[in-house]
Amino acid sequence: MMKKVHVKTGDTVVILSGKDKGKKGTVLAVSPKEGKVIVEKVNMVHKHVKPRRMGEPGGIIEAESALYASKVQIVCPRCKQPTRIGHKIYEDGTKGRVCKKCGEAL
């Protein structure tokens, strides 16, 4: 069963809780099944990577880790404020996401 997530890939979000609270970043990937997102330059972890091919270096790399979607909130591009999302049905029948604070389409 797929769960609904309020963010999409490419959205600018702010972190609400945890060690990276207050940081802003772009959503790189969304996993609705787990309810998690990966945000650029946030929740960095060290990964031990084994060399897979001949001549490829191994070692410890730093990579983004997933965090729960409930810990992020979308930043409106117009009012630059963290906001909740509303849905609006337009005259032509299409449905779109809007900012709850200023009404701008996201």
Backbone hydrogen bonds, N-H to C=O, Kabsch-Sander energy under -0.5 kcal/mol:
donor,donor_aa,acceptor,acceptor_aa,energy
10,G,27,V,-2.2
11,D,8,K,-1.8
13,V,11,D,-0.5
13,V,25,G,-2.9
14,V,73,Q,-2.6
15,I,23,K,-2.2
16,L,71,K,-3.4
17,S,71,K,-0.6
21,K,18,G,-1.4
22,G,15,I,-2.8
23,K,20,D,-2.0
25,G,13,V,-2.1
27,V,11,D,-2.4
28,L,38,I,-3.1
29,A,38,I,-1.3
31,S,36,K,-3.1
34,E,31,S,-0.5
35,G,31,S,-1.9
36,K,31,S,-1.8
37,V,67,L,-2.9
38,I,29,A,-2.5
39,V,37,V,-0.5
40,E,26,T,-2.9
42,V,39,V,-1.5
45,V,63,A,-2.9
47,K,45,V,-0.5
47,K,61,I,-3.4
49,V,47,K,-0.7
49,V,59,G,-3.6
56,E,53,R,-1.6
59,G,49,V,-2.6
61,I,47,K,-2.8
61,I,59,G,-0.6
63,A,45,V,-2.7
65,S,42,V,-0.6
65,S,43,N,-1.6
67,L,37,V,-2.6
69,A,35,G,-2.7
71,K,68,Y,-1.6
72,V,69,A,-1.4
73,Q,14,V,-2.1
74,I,83,T,-0.5
75,V,12,T,-2.8
76,C,74,I,-0.5
76,C,81,Q,-2.4
80,K,76,C,-1.3
83,T,74,I,-3.1
86,G,98,V,-3.1
88,K,96,G,-2.6
90,Y,88,K,-0.6
90,Y,94,T,-2.9
93,G,90,Y,-1.7
96,G,88,K,-2.6
98,V,86,G,-2.9
99,C,104,E,-2.4
100,K,84,R,-1.7
103,G,99,C,-1.2
106,L,97,R,-2.7
